[in-house]
Amino acid sequence: MSLIKGYWLSNGKKPIYKEENRKLYQEPPEAHDYVAVYKENKIVRIDIDDYSHKTGAIDEPIRGKPRSEAILRYLDDKGYKYNAIKTEHGVHIIMLLPKTLEIEKNKPNWYCAIGVKLEAHVTKVFEPMRVNGIERCFIKGSFNNEDIDCLPSALIPIQKGKNKGFLMNFEEGDRNNHLSEYAFHLSNLGLPTDHVKEVIAVSYTHLRDHETRRHLV
């Protein structure tokens, strides 16, 4: 079994020809750029670009380090199963579509429930695997690895702008009140209680002194 249905020829990261005219290969084409085509309504791909495409500078780091490192550490600490591919600017993380809160369309540059910027792709998702002649590599899993978990609630995109809604940056004295408000907000979005608790727990570690933080942010 596989998460993909085949491969398309591409020019860099983009498939060539109109979709109705593309040939679907069952094996990676030789001597040509190509993308892998995911099966519909199965996976969500989380795309994290750690570095700016324009300047090359690190973008919105977490404690001075790339966001993807923190996300991967969080997934590993919690024992989540996933596939991951290293890209030129960061990482792609592949998990099953979440059951706790539906992602109805692609979410470019949104902020997830714990306040980290990412992109979530759920419709017509394809994976550039040979880009300008350079092969990308899995750092965990493979296209044949279907033993992956649903995207955790903490990583579901919930707001477009960083300063809209609930920004997880509270004054010390108001922390408990704001966390309670945020838990209520997540519940209203449809997250089950145990998932809300995990999001709040991860968010709380973000607010603790950096020397005592153990998880993501």
Backbone as a ProteinNet text record, in pm:
[ID]
protein_1_A
[PRIMARY]
MSLIKGYWLSNGKKPIYKEENRKLYQEPPEAHDYVAVYKENKIVRIDIDDYSHKTGAIDEPIRGKPRSEAILRYLDDKGYKYNAIKTEHGVHIIMLLPKTLEIEKNKPNWYCAIGVKLEAHVTKVFEPMRVNGIERCFIKGSFNNEDIDCLPSALIPIQKGKNKGFLMNFEEGDRNNHLSEYAFHLSNLGLPTDHVKEVIAVSYTHLRDHETRRHLV
[TERTIARY]
84	0	87.7	27.1	104.9	15	77	4.3	-13.8	58.4	52.3	-8.6	-54.3	-111.4	-19.6	92.7	188	268.3	328.4	419.4	386.7	406.2	395.5	530.8	554.4	671	652.7	762.7	753.9	869.1	853.4	960.7	991.9	1099.3	1123.7	1018.6	945.3	844.8	706.1	686.5	552.4	534.4	422.8	394.7	379.9	420.7	406.5	275.1	228.3	103.1	-17.1	-134	-257.8	-287.1	-357.8	-376.8	-438.3	-535.3	-601.3	-508.9	-395.3	-301.5	-177.1	-170.9	-51.6	-56.7	56.4	68.2	107.2	38.6	68.6	162.1	282.7	382.4	372.2	395.4	393.9	531.3	634.2	769.4	824.5	916.3	974.7	1039.6	1005.2	1066.2	1216.5	1290.9	1435.7	1474.5	1581.6	1643.2	1544	1452.5	1356.3	1306.8	1279.1	1212.8	1075.5	1031.5	899.8	842.3	710.2	639.4	562.7	546.3	461.6	321.9	219.9	81.6	11.6	-27.2	-93.1	-236	-283.8	-422.5	-512.9	-630.5	-721.2	-782.6	-810	-884.4	-822.9	-689.7	-620.2	-521.6	-441.1	-333.1	-342.8	-272.2	-245.8	-94.3	-47.1	97.3	120.9	202.7	242.8	376.5	376.1	493.9	547	670.2	733.2	858.3	856.8	973.9	1047.6	1160.5	1236.2	1309.2	1338.3	1418.8	1345.8	1360.6	1296.3	1345.6	1252.8	1290.5	1363	1333.8	1392.5	1529.8	1542.8	1666.6	1752.6	1692.5	1766.3	1777.1	1720.9	1727.9	1626.8	1654.8	1563.8	1433.7	1320.7	1189.3	1115.3	1081.1	1005.6	1058.7	1185.3	1243.5	1180.8	1197.5	1154.6	1279.3	1297.2	1416.5	1543.4	1538.6	1656.1	1682.7	1597.4	1618.5	1503.1	1526.1	1420.1	1293.4	1178.6	1050.2	1033.8	1085.5	1066.6	1132.8	1246.8	1313.2	1224	1158.7	1070.9	947.8	890.6	772.5	807.1	917.7	958.2	987.7	1048.9	1077.9	947.7	851.5	721.2	656.2	654	593.8	665.3	798	875.2	855.2	853.3	833.6	699.1	598.5	464	441.4	537.9	525.7	436.2	414.3	333.1	410.5	337.2	397.3	367.8	470.8	457.9	565.6	550.2	655.6	708	833.9	890.8	994.4	991.9	1082.6	1157.2	1287.5	1368.3	1357	1332.1	1325	1438.6	1446.1	1553.9	1542.3	1420.1	1397.8	1347.1	1316.2	1261.8	1226.1	1098.7	1056.5	909.2	872.5	733.9	702	593.5	548.6	416.6	408.5	288.8	221.7	94.4	14.7	-125.5	-206.2	-342.1	-428	-534.8	-626.3	-679.8	-685.1	-732.8	-880.8	-917.8	-1058.3	-1123.4	-1040.3	-1093.1	-1149.5	-1090.7	-1135.3	-1101	-1200.8	-1180.9	-1104.8	-1007.6	-938.9	-1000	-1081.7	-1161.8	-1084.6	-980.7	-903.6	-760.4	-674.5	-535.4	-524.1	-430.8	-411	-266.9	-238.9	-102.4	-70.5	41.9	89.3	-15.4	-69	-158.7	-81.7	-147.8	-88.4	-169.2	-97.5	-165.1	-204.5	-265.9	-323.2	-220.1	-93.5	10.4	91.3	38.2	97.1	218.6	238.5	352.4	303.9	374.9	336.5	371.8	276.2	297.3	196.7	211.3	113.3	55.2	-74.9	-141.5	-204	-168	-220.5	-303	-427.4	-518.1	-584.7	-581.7	-646.9	-544.8	-556.1	-468.3	-321.6	-281.9	-146.5	-49.7	56.8	164.9	297.4	392.1	518.8	635	696.4	815.3	928.9	976.6	1079	1211.7	1208.7	1333.7	1314	1388	1371	1499.1	1488.7	1605.8	1720.8	1683.6	1781.8	1830.1	1784	1829.7	1718.8	1753.8	1657.3	1635	1509.8	1477.7	1473.1	1497	1504.9	1411	1358.7	1283.9	1381.1	1345.2	1421.5	1350.3	1226.6	1153.6	1042.6	1030.3	922.7	945.9	836.7	840.3	698.1	683.5	549.8	474.3	547.4	483.2	448.9	487.8	459.3	324.4	223.1	90	63.3	161.7	148.1	180.8	93.5	112.2	-15	-0.5	-113	-184.2	-302.8	-372.8	-298.2	-308.2	-245.7	-298.6	-209.8	-257.2	-322.6	-412.7	-487.1	-396.4	-283.8	-191.4	-140.2	-139.5	-83.3	-190.1	-315.5	-421.9	-422.9	-419.4	-422.2	-556.7	-553.7	-679.9	-692	-581.6	-594.3	-492.1	-533.8	-449.2	-343.3	-383.9	-289.4	-233.4	-107.2	-42.8	-106.8	-151	-201.6	-353.3	-418.6	-563.5	-599.7	-722.2	-767	-686.8	-631.6	-558.4	-410.3	-332.7	-188.1	-133.6	-58.8	-13	105.6	78.1	181.9	117	112.5	34.6	125.1	74.1	142.2	133.4	236.5	245	118.7	67	-46.7	-176.8	-188.1	-312.9	-308.4	-201.6	-179.9	-295.8	-336.6	-440.8	-572.8	-610.2	-735.1	-732.4	-619.6	-609.9	-606.6	-538.9	-536.6	-676.5	-753	-890.8	-975.3	-957.5	-1028.5	-990.1	-862.6	-816.3	-872.7	-878.1	-936.4	-1082.7	-1156	-1296.5	-1308.3	-1218.3	-1216.9	-1194.1	-1099.1	-1070.6	-1188.7	-1253.5	-1372	-1482.5	-1499.1	-1600.3	-1568.7	-1441	-1401.8	-1432	-1460.4	-1496.1	-1391.9	-1287.2	-1185	-1233.9	-1217	-1253.3	-1167.9	-1217.2	-1151.9	-1008.4	-981	-844.2	-748.8	-797.7	-713	-688.7	-792.1	-775.1	-669.6	-672.7	-575.6	-433.4	-413.1	-277.9	-231	-319.8	-283.5	-244.9	-325.1	-297.9	-167.2	-142.6	-18.9	103.5	97.2	209.3	223.3	110.5	112.6	169.9	137.8	186.8	338.4	394.4	539.9	605.3	534.1	584.3	600.4	515.9	515.4	610.2	663	755.4	893.7	977.3	1114.7	1184.6	1264.6	1323.7	1415.8	1469.6	1557.8	1480	1349.1	1271.8	1176.1	1170.5	1083.7	1136.1	1043.6	1085.4	1030.4	923.8	858.7	873.9	776.1	786.9	822.7	733.6	755.7	743.3
-119.3	0	124.5	237.7	360.4	480.9	591.3	716.6	791.2	749.3	819.4	729.4	795.5	719.2	715.7	788.1	787.5	915.5	939.6	1052.4	1130.7	1260.9	1348.3	1409.2	1434.5	1513.2	1657	1721.5	1859.3	1942.1	2071.3	2165.9	2235.1	2191.6	2236.7	2176.4	2261.8	2214.2	2200.2	2251.3	2255.8	2150.6	2076.3	1979.7	2050.8	1982	2039.3	1991.2	2064.1	2036.9	2063.3	2074.6	2082.7	1946.8	1947.5	1823.3	1712.6	1748.3	1645.3	1584.7	1652.1	1602.2	1537.4	1528.7	1471.8	1319.7	1258.8	1113.3	1076.3	980	933.4	813.5	829.7	722.9	643.5	514.6	430.4	420.2	462.9	470.1	609.7	658	790.9	799.5	899.8	913.8	937.5	878.2	896	1024.5	1085.4	1202.2	1315.8	1336.1	1445.3	1483.1	1610.8	1651.8	1586	1555.9	1493.4	1523.6	1505.7	1518.2	1389.1	1354.8	1242.8	1297	1225.6	1271.9	1193.7	1262.9	1196	1155.9	1050	1010	1114.3	1132.5	1235.5	1198.4	1303.3	1290.9	1190.5	1193.4	1097.2	1165.1	1256.2	1311.7	1464.3	1518.7	1661.6	1678.1	1768.3	1796.2	1930	1926.9	2048	2093.7	2215	2272.1	2383.6	2367.1	2468.7	2519.3	2645.5	2709.4	2784.7	2732	2792.7	2919.8	2928.6	3040.3	3114.8	3245.2	3329.8	3296.1	3285.4	3260.8	3381.9	3499.2	3622.5	3652.9	3643.6	3687.5	3572.4	3455.8	3343.5	3349.1	3453.6	3468.6	3376.4	3335	3249.4	3324.9	3255.5	3318.6	3272.9	3367.8	3342.3	3219.5	3223.5	3108.7	3089.3	2970.5	2939.9	2924.7	3017.7	3022	3020.8	3095.4	3110.9	2997.5	2894.6	2779	2764.8	2694.6	2678.6	2616.6	2665.2	2615.3	2465	2415.7	2273.6	2184.6	2227.2	2147.6	2133.3	2243.9	2240.9	2153.8	2164.5	2084.1	1935.6	1898.6	1757.8	1706.1	1789.1	1747.8	1724.6	1813.5	1796.2	1663.9	1635.1	1511.3	1389.4	1395.3	1282.7	1266.5	1378.3	1371.6	1309.2	1338.8	1287.5	1149.6	1100.6	967.8	960.2	1073.7	1072	1008.8	935.7	872.5	957.7	981.6	1070.5	1038.5	1091.8	1091.9	1234.4	1248.8	1382.9	1384.9	1494.4	1513.4	1644.5	1641.2	1763.1	1841.1	1972.9	2060	2161.8	2245.5	2343	2448.9	2473.7	2580.1	2530.1	2401.4	2351.7	2205.6	2174.6	2035.3	2023.9	1910.5	1872.5	1756.7	1768.1	1663	1608.6	1476.8	1414.2	1331.4	1363.4	1288.1	1269.2	1187.4	1166.5	1287.4	1306.3	1416.5	1407.9	1519.9	1516.7	1483.6	1413	1379.2	1474.8	1549.6	1637.1	1767	1817.5	1943.8	1941.7	1950	1936.4	2055.6	2025.6	2129.2	2123.7	2221.1	2213.5	2251.5	2332	2375	2404.2	2429.3	2459.6	2587.9	2588.3	2702.4	2751.6	2841.3	2892.6	2999.1	2979.5	3077.7	3112.2	3009.1	3024.8	2993.6	3021.6	2990.1	2879.2	2778.3	2663.6	2695.4	2598.7	2621.7	2660.2	2630.7	2669.8	2789	2859.5	2986	2978.5	2867.8	2852.7	2864.4	2941.7	2959.6	2836.2	2792.5	2677.6	2683.6	2591.6	2576.4	2436	2425.5	2295.9	2275.2	2167.1	2136.6	2008.9	2017.8	1903.3	1870.7	1962.9	1938	1938.7	1839.4	1826.3	1840.3	1760.9	1771.9	1685.5	1747.1	1672.3	1709.4	1617.4	1632.2	1643	1761.4	1771.9	1685.4	1592.4	1500.7	1512	1554.9	1590.6	1732.3	1825.1	1966.8	2021.2	2065.7	2116	2015.9	1888.8	1780.9	1729.4	1787	1746	1667.1	1546.2	1457	1496.9	1507.3	1527.7	1392.9	1396.4	1272.6	1273.8	1156.3	1140.2	1141.4	1213.1	1205	1112.5	1075.5	976.4	919.8	786	721.6	713.1	696	683.3	694.4	697.6	700.3	570.1	462	333.9	316.3	411.8	402.7	467.9	384.1	433.9	427.3	383.4	374.8	510.6	607	742.4	785.9	883.3	930.1	1046.9	1076.3	1197.3	1319.8	1428.5	1552.5	1590	1611.7	1648.2	1785.1	1804.1	1929.4	2049.6	2031.7	2143.1	2203.6	2125.4	2172.9	2209.2	2201.7	2239.6	2391.5	2443	2588.8	2646.7	2753.4	2810.4	2959.6	3029.4	3172	3215.5	3312	3359	3457	3558	3658.4	3625.2	3655.4	3621.5	3692.5	3816	3895.6	3896.2	3804.4	3793.4	3680.4	3686	3576.8	3569.7	3452.1	3430.3	3410.7	3513.7	3503.4	3452.8	3343.1	3281.9	3358.2	3478.2	3562.4	3647.7	3594.1	3654.6	3712.2	3814.2	3867	3764.4	3762.1	3662.4	3657.1	3773.6	3775	3729.9	3739.2	3705.3	3567.7	3493.7	3368.1	3270.9	3240.2	3138.8	3179.6	3306.8	3353.3	3339.1	3378.6	3371.9	3227.2	3140.1	2999.4	2939.3	2978.6	2930.9	2981.1	3107.9	3163.7	3090.1	3058.8	2989.9	2848	2779.9	2645.9	2649.4	2750.5	2766.4	2791.6	2874.2	2903.7	2776.5	2693.3	2568.9	2473.1	2469.9	2384	2428.6	2558.3	2610.3	2575.8	2556.8	2517.7	2370.1	2293.8	2154	2055.5	2100.9	2010.8	1937.6	1805.2	1730.2	1773.7	1745.8	1793.1	1746.3	1618.3	1568.5	1636.5	1673.1	1743.9	1887.9	1949.7	2084.8	2084.5	1983.7	1975.3	1966.4	1890	1879.3	2012.3	2082	2212.1	2308.8	2312.5	2403.3	2365.8	2235.6	2191.7	2236.3	2220.8	2263.1	2414.5	2485.3	2630.9	2678.8	2609.1	2649.2	2638.3	2532.3	2518.9	2632.7	2688.1	2802.7	2924.3	2933.5	3051.7	3039.8	2922.4	2903.2	2955.1	2969.3	3013.2	2920.5	2978.9	2898.6	2789.4	2802	2699.2	2574.9	2590.6	2477.6	2421.4	2481.3	2428	2293.7	2202.7	2070.4	2035.5	2104.8	2064.5	2170.9	2176.4	2252.3	2399.3	2475.1	2619.5	2674.3
0	0	0	-34.2	-47	-22.4	18.8	37.6	-93.4	-198.1	-325.9	-433.6	-540.9	-651.4	-773.2	-767.9	-877.3	-882.8	-1001.2	-1017.4	-1144.4	-1138.5	-1254.8	-1286.1	-1414.5	-1453.5	-1405.6	-1373	-1325.1	-1381.3	-1366.7	-1395.8	-1263.9	-1196.8	-1061.6	-969.8	-897.8	-803	-864.4	-986.2	-1043.1	-1151.7	-1149.5	-1256.6	-1390.6	-1496.1	-1629.4	-1691.5	-1790.6	-1860.2	-1768.4	-1829.1	-1752.8	-1691.2	-1580.2	-1504.6	-1590.8	-1676	-1757	-1862.9	-1889.6	-1991.3	-1931.4	-1799.1	-1736.2	-1734.5	-1760.1	-1749.8	-1608.5	-1550.9	-1416.1	-1425.6	-1377.1	-1377.2	-1247.2	-1256	-1137.2	-1071.3	-1141.3	-1086.5	-1112.2	-1028	-1051.1	-1188.1	-1268.5	-1401.3	-1390.2	-1479.5	-1477.8	-1549.7	-1502	-1566.9	-1589.7	-1495.6	-1508.7	-1369.8	-1349.9	-1226.6	-1219.3	-1096.3	-1081.6	-943.6	-933.9	-806	-780.5	-653.8	-614.9	-585.9	-629.2	-617.6	-506.5	-399.2	-288	-323.6	-262.5	-276.8	-211.9	-269.1	-220.2	-85.2	-6.4	119.1	216.1	221.9	308.6	404	350.9	432.1	439.7	537.2	543.8	545.5	462.3	461.8	529.6	633.6	702.6	644.8	590.6	526.2	615.7	662.4	746.4	675.3	637.2	578	688.2	729.1	838.4	796.3	666.9	618.3	506.4	504.9	405.4	265.8	170.4	31.1	-27.5	24.3	-31.4	27.1	159.1	225.4	275	293.5	349.7	500.9	563.2	708.5	775.4	897.3	971.7	998.7	979.9	987	1111.9	1198.1	1320.5	1396.1	1437.2	1508.5	1645.7	1700.1	1835.2	1921.3	2014.4	2099.2	2014.8	1903.1	1818.9	1722.5	1722.5	1636.4	1537.1	1426	1325.4	1383.1	1334.2	1381.3	1358.1	1245.5	1215.5	1319.7	1374.3	1477.9	1600	1637.4	1754.1	1728.7	1609.2	1575.7	1576.9	1515.5	1511.7	1652.1	1734.2	1871.9	1948.8	1927.9	1992.2	1950.5	1820.2	1771.4	1828.3	1833.1	1885.9	2036.7	2109.3	2254	2289.1	2207.8	2232.4	2170.8	2095	2036	1914.3	1846.4	1725.2	1609.5	1526.7	1408.5	1285.4	1204.7	1089.5	987.2	867.3	765.8	751.8	715.7	701.8	589.9	513	400.2	417.8	402.3	411.2	281.5	294.5	177.4	183.3	79.7	73.9	183.5	229.5	327.9	462.1	472	597.9	591.2	615.9	620.4	583.2	523.3	501.3	594.8	669.1	760.5	709.4	695.2	639.1	747.8	775	870.9	812.7	878.8	832.3	866.1	789.7	816.1	958.7	1028.7	1168.2	1175.8	1281.3	1304.4	1404	1476.6	1581	1525.7	1418	1359.3	1211.3	1126.1	982.3	925.2	839.7	761.8	622.7	589	467.3	342.1	356.5	240.5	282.1	183.5	212.7	294.8	389.1	478.5	466.7	371	356.1	460.1	530.6	628.5	733.2	795.3	908.1	1036.7	1149.1	1278.8	1344.4	1393.4	1452.9	1596.8	1663.1	1796	1900.9	1877.7	1973.4	1922.7	1821.1	1781.4	1691.6	1619.4	1529	1384.4	1303.6	1163	1082	999.2	912.1	798	703.3	597.1	604.5	585.4	583.5	447	379	246.5	253.3	205.5	212.6	79.1	-16.3	-144.7	-258	-346.3	-462.5	-422.1	-323.6	-268.5	-349.2	-394.7	-459.2	-393.9	-400.8	-329.5	-428.2	-441.5	-527	-471.4	-551.5	-501.6	-576.1	-701.5	-770.8	-822.5	-763.2	-791.5	-852.6	-979.3	-1052	-1048.3	-1063.9	-1071	-937.8	-826.8	-694.1	-624.3	-579.7	-517.3	-371	-332.1	-190.9	-120.3	11.9	87.9	208.2	239.5	363.4	480.7	585.4	709.7	808.5	773.2	852.1	766.3	763.9	691.7	542.1	468	322.2	269.8	137.5	79	107.2	131.9	160.2	307.8	389	532.1	563	579.1	613.8	763.8	838.8	984	1045.8	1020.3	1071	1143.3	1230.9	1311.1	1243.9	1294.7	1253.2	1306.3	1234.6	1278.7	1416.8	1514.9	1648.9	1650.7	1744.5	1753.5	1770.6	1837.3	1861.1	1731.9	1622	1495.9	1393.1	1430.1	1337	1321.8	1198.3	1178.6	1219	1301.6	1349.8	1323.3	1289.8	1262.2	1158.3	1076.6	967.7	1016.2	1092.8	1138.8	1274.4	1296.2	1422.1	1540.2	1521	1631.9	1641.9	1571.4	1580.6	1676.5	1726.2	1811.4	1939.3	1966.5	2090.4	2060.1	2084.8	2072.6	2205.5	2202.2	2326.3	2383.9	2431.7	2490	2598.3	2718.9	2825.3	2933.3	2999.3	3116.9	3229.9	3313.2	3420.9	3504.8	3546.9	3637.2	3574.6	3443.1	3373.9	3308.8	3332.8	3259	3273.6	3395.7	3416.9	3353.1	3365.3	3305.4	3154	3093.4	2947.9	2899	2972.5	2933.8	2941.8	3042.3	3053.7	2937.2	2901.2	2786.7	2658.6	2645.8	2525.1	2519	2633.4	2637.8	2595.3	2641.3	2603.4	2452.8	2398.5	2255.6	2174	2215.2	2144.1	2151.9	2266.3	2280.8	2185.4	2170.4	2078	1933	1902.9	1767.8	1740.8	1845.9	1829.3	1877.4	1945.9	1994.8	2119.6	2124.9	2245.4	2364.4	2483.6	2605.6	2617.4	2586.1	2601.9	2503.7	2385.8	2289.6	2334.7	2391.1	2443.7	2554.3	2639.7	2748.7	2695.7	2586.7	2531.4	2475.3	2403	2346.9	2459.2	2564.7	2675.4	2744.6	2760.6	2826	2747.5	2615.2	2531.7	2536	2531.2	2537.3	2669.7	2778.3	2910.1	2916.8	2857.3	2859.2	2781.9	2682.1	2607.6	2697.9	2800.3	2885.2	3003.1	3026.5	3137.2	3101.7	3203.2	3182	3083.6	2993.1	2885.1	2937.2	3056.8	3110.5	3154.4	3182	3231.8	3128.2	3011.1	2905.9	2857.6	2833	2788.8	2651.9	2612	2487.3	2380	2294.7	2171.5	2189.6	2248.3	2249.5	2390.1
[MASK]
+++++++++++++++++++++++++++++++++++++++++++++++++++++++++++++++++++++++++++++++++++++++++++++++++++++++++++++++++++++++++++++++++++++++++++++++++++++++++++++++++++++++++++++++++++++++++++++++++++++++++++++++++++++++++

